[in-house]
């Protein structure tokens, strides 16, 4: 989180952060067949972690801390999906949904970190308090649009954004496993939408304390990286999770 934002984008999108999820996924038959109680514990820990991290993200004002706690919450979401899954056939929906969300999350979280880097680079300041930015949507229009795409994707509220399909699959898996546990995932999903749109509002609709002059270089090279991720955040939904199911 304290490193350069392109590095943060790579770390949060790559397997380094979600290594635990991938480990449980590859060892899923061992958990499901040999120790179902351990898999249940994985689900509870994932659900609680997702909820607590989402609550913490709602209180943060540092632009990169919000995204860091968001990653923690989404990892908990993936673990929760694995915990409510069973082995084989339609009972393995949670397993498939977890891997699908791992893939989609990598795209829109990288986009969010690159967008944060573009904003920090434009401000030319080490200050990362979002409430001090504000009113830069006309100065950074492409960043604003890609930020909005990423927020819609991670919030999982509307198609055709990728997160909408992966989150709904996790909710469906939770409901089929136990309708009462589905409420935890549903509340977490609502909190995710809240803190991400709060994130957008603080950055682009606040009262700026920074003086923007001609010395600022605009969006720079970040834009060339952000546009493909914005496209993928929408495109992933068209293939849905069939290719992920085949891979797994």
C-alpha positions as CSV (number, residue, x, y, z in Angstrom):
1,X,0.0,0.0,0.0
2,X,2.9,2.4,0.7
3,X,4.6,1.6,-2.6
4,X,4.0,3.1,-6.0
5,X,0.5,2.6,-7.2
6,X,1.5,0.6,-10.3
7,X,3.2,-1.8,-8.0
8,X,0.1,-1.9,-5.7
9,X,-2.0,-2.6,-8.8
10,X,0.2,-5.5,-9.7
11,X,0.3,-7.0,-6.2
12,X,-3.4,-6.7,-5.5
13,X,-4.3,-8.1,-8.9
14,X,-1.7,-10.9,-9.0
15,X,-1.7,-14.2,-7.0
16,X,0.6,-12.7,-4.3
17,X,-2.4,-11.2,-2.4
18,X,-4.9,-14.0,-3.2
19,X,-2.4,-16.9,-2.7
20,X,-4.5,-18.2,0.2
21,X,-7.6,-18.3,-1.9
22,X,-5.8,-20.1,-4.7
23,X,-4.3,-22.6,-2.2
24,X,-7.7,-23.5,-0.8
25,X,-9.0,-23.8,-4.3
26,X,-6.4,-26.3,-5.5
27,X,-6.7,-28.3,-2.3
28,X,-10.5,-28.1,-2.4
29,X,-11.1,-31.8,-2.8
30,X,-9.0,-32.5,0.3
31,X,-11.2,-30.0,2.3
32,X,-14.5,-31.1,0.8
33,X,-14.0,-34.9,1.1
34,X,-11.6,-35.3,4.1
35,X,-12.6,-32.4,6.3
36,X,-15.9,-30.7,5.6
37,X,-15.8,-29.0,9.0
38,X,-12.6,-27.2,8.1
39,X,-14.2,-26.0,4.9
40,X,-17.2,-24.7,7.0
41,X,-14.7,-22.8,9.2
42,X,-13.1,-21.3,6.1
43,X,-16.5,-20.0,5.1
44,X,-17.2,-18.4,8.5
45,X,-13.8,-16.8,8.7
46,X,-14.1,-15.5,5.1
47,X,-17.6,-14.0,5.8
48,X,-16.5,-12.3,9.0
49,X,-13.3,-11.0,7.4
50,X,-15.3,-9.6,4.4
51,X,-17.8,-7.8,6.7
52,X,-15.2,-6.3,9.1
53,X,-12.9,-5.1,6.3
54,X,-15.9,-3.5,4.5
55,X,-16.9,-1.7,7.7
56,X,-13.3,-0.4,8.1
57,X,-13.2,0.7,4.5
58,X,-16.3,2.8,5.1
59,X,-14.4,4.9,7.7
60,X,-11.2,5.5,5.7
61,X,-10.2,8.8,4.0
62,X,-6.8,7.8,2.6
63,X,-7.3,7.0,-1.1
64,X,-5.1,3.8,-1.0
65,X,-6.3,2.6,2.4
66,X,-9.8,2.3,1.1
67,X,-8.6,0.1,-1.8
68,X,-6.4,-1.9,0.5
69,X,-9.3,-2.7,2.9
70,X,-11.5,-3.3,-0.1
71,X,-9.1,-6.0,-1.2
72,X,-9.2,-7.6,2.2
73,X,-13.0,-7.7,2.0
74,X,-13.0,-9.2,-1.5
75,X,-10.6,-11.9,-0.4
76,X,-12.9,-12.7,2.4
77,X,-15.7,-12.9,-0.1
78,X,-13.8,-15.4,-2.2
79,X,-13.1,-17.5,0.9
80,X,-16.7,-17.4,1.9
81,X,-17.7,-18.7,-1.5
82,X,-15.3,-21.6,-1.1
83,X,-16.7,-22.3,2.4
84,X,-20.3,-22.7,1.2
85,X,-19.4,-24.9,-1.7
86,X,-19.5,-28.6,-2.0
87,X,-17.7,-31.0,-4.3
88,X,-18.9,-31.9,-7.7
89,X,-21.7,-30.8,-10.1
90,X,-24.0,-28.0,-9.3
91,X,-23.1,-28.2,-5.7
92,X,-19.7,-26.8,-6.6
93,X,-21.2,-23.4,-7.6
94,X,-19.3,-21.6,-4.8
95,X,-16.0,-23.0,-6.0
96,X,-16.6,-21.8,-9.5
97,X,-17.9,-18.4,-8.3
98,X,-14.8,-17.9,-6.1
99,X,-12.4,-18.5,-9.0
100,X,-14.5,-16.3,-11.3
101,X,-14.5,-13.5,-8.7
102,X,-10.8,-13.9,-8.2
103,X,-10.3,-13.2,-12.0
104,X,-12.7,-10.3,-12.2
105,X,-11.5,-8.7,-9.0
106,X,-7.9,-8.6,-10.5
107,X,-9.1,-6.5,-13.4
108,X,-11.1,-3.8,-11.6
109,X,-8.8,-3.6,-8.6
110,X,-5.9,-3.0,-10.9
111,X,-7.9,-0.3,-12.6
112,X,-8.8,1.3,-9.3
113,X,-5.1,1.5,-8.2
114,X,-4.0,2.9,-11.5
115,X,-6.7,5.5,-11.3
116,X,-5.6,6.4,-7.8
117,X,-2.1,6.7,-9.1
118,X,-3.2,9.0,-11.9
119,X,-4.9,11.3,-9.3
120,X,-2.0,11.4,-6.9
121,X,0.4,12.0,-9.9
122,X,-1.7,14.9,-11.1
123,X,-1.9,16.5,-7.7
124,X,1.9,16.3,-7.4
125,X,1.5,15.7,-3.7
126,X,2.1,12.9,-1.2
127,X,-1.2,13.9,0.4
128,X,-3.7,11.0,0.0
129,X,-6.6,12.4,1.9
130,X,-9.5,12.1,-0.5
131,X,-11.5,15.0,1.1
132,X,-8.8,17.4,0.0
133,X,-9.0,16.6,-3.7
134,X,-12.3,17.3,-5.4
135,X,-13.5,18.9,-8.6
136,X,-11.0,17.2,-11.0
137,X,-13.5,15.3,-13.2
138,X,-13.2,17.9,-16.0
139,X,-9.4,17.9,-15.7
140,X,-9.0,14.1,-15.7
141,X,-12.0,12.9,-17.7
142,X,-10.7,9.5,-18.8
143,X,-9.6,8.7,-15.2
144,X,-13.0,9.7,-14.0
145,X,-14.8,7.4,-16.5
146,X,-12.5,4.4,-15.8
147,X,-12.8,5.0,-12.0
148,X,-16.6,4.9,-12.4
149,X,-16.4,1.7,-14.5
150,X,-14.3,0.0,-11.8
151,X,-16.6,1.2,-9.0
152,X,-19.7,-0.2,-10.8
153,X,-17.8,-3.4,-11.4
154,X,-16.7,-4.0,-7.8
155,X,-20.1,-2.9,-6.4
156,X,-21.7,-5.6,-8.4
157,X,-24.9,-3.7,-8.9
158,X,-25.5,-3.5,-12.6
159,X,-24.7,-5.6,-15.7
160,X,-22.8,-5.7,-18.0
161,X,-20.0,-5.1,-15.5
162,X,-18.0,-8.2,-14.5
163,X,-18.4,-7.9,-10.8
164,X,-22.2,-8.0,-11.1
165,X,-22.0,-11.6,-12.4
166,X,-19.3,-12.9,-10.1
167,X,-20.9,-11.4,-6.9
168,X,-24.3,-12.7,-7.8
169,X,-22.9,-16.2,-8.3
170,X,-21.4,-16.0,-4.8
171,X,-24.8,-14.8,-3.4
172,X,-26.6,-17.6,-5.2
173,X,-24.1,-20.2,-3.8
174,X,-24.6,-18.8,-0.3
175,X,-28.4,-18.9,-0.6
176,X,-28.4,-22.5,-1.8
177,X,-26.1,-23.5,1.0
178,X,-27.9,-21.7,3.8
179,X,-30.3,-18.7,3.3
180,X,-29.3,-17.2,6.6
181,X,-25.6,-17.0,5.7
182,X,-26.6,-15.3,2.5
183,X,-27.5,-12.2,4.5
184,X,-23.9,-11.7,5.6
185,X,-22.8,-11.7,2.0
186,X,-25.7,-9.4,1.0
187,X,-24.8,-6.9,3.7
188,X,-21.2,-7.0,2.7
189,X,-22.1,-6.4,-0.9
190,X,-24.2,-3.4,0.1
191,X,-21.3,-2.0,2.2
192,X,-19.0,-2.5,-0.8
193,X,-21.3,-0.4,-3.0
194,X,-21.5,2.3,-0.3
195,X,-17.8,2.8,0.3
196,X,-16.9,2.7,-3.3
197,X,-19.4,5.4,-4.3
198,X,-18.3,7.4,-1.2
199,X,-14.8,6.9,-2.6
200,X,-15.8,8.4,-6.0
201,X,-17.8,11.3,-4.3
202,X,-14.9,12.3,-2.1
203,X,-12.4,12.4,-4.9
204,X,-14.5,14.1,-7.6
205,X,-17.1,16.0,-5.8
206,X,-15.3,17.5,-2.7
207,X,-13.9,20.9,-2.2
208,X,-10.3,20.9,-3.4
209,X,-7.5,22.3,-1.2
210,X,-4.9,22.0,-4.0
211,X,-4.2,24.7,-6.5
212,X,-4.1,23.2,-10.0
213,X,-1.8,25.0,-12.3
214,X,-0.4,24.6,-15.8
215,X,2.6,22.7,-14.3
216,X,0.4,19.6,-13.9
217,X,0.9,17.2,-16.7
218,X,-2.6,15.7,-16.9
219,X,-3.4,12.1,-17.0
220,X,-0.1,11.0,-18.5
221,X,0.9,7.4,-19.1
222,X,-1.6,5.9,-16.6
223,X,-4.4,6.4,-19.1
224,X,-2.9,4.0,-21.6
225,X,-2.9,1.3,-18.9
226,X,-6.3,2.1,-17.5
227,X,-8.3,1.9,-20.7
228,X,-7.6,-1.8,-21.4
229,X,-8.6,-2.7,-17.8
230,X,-11.8,-0.6,-18.1
231,X,-12.6,-2.6,-21.3
232,X,-11.9,-5.9,-19.6
233,X,-14.0,-5.0,-16.5
234,X,-16.9,-4.9,-18.9
235,X,-15.9,-7.7,-21.3
236,X,-15.4,-10.3,-18.6
237,X,-19.2,-10.4,-18.1
238,X,-19.8,-11.5,-21.6
239,X,-17.9,-14.7,-21.2
240,X,-19.3,-15.1,-17.6
241,X,-17.8,-18.0,-15.8
242,X,-18.0,-20.8,-18.3
243,X,-14.4,-20.6,-19.3
244,X,-13.4,-20.5,-15.6
245,X,-15.5,-23.6,-15.0
246,X,-13.7,-25.4,-17.8
247,X,-10.3,-24.3,-16.4
248,X,-11.2,-25.5,-12.9
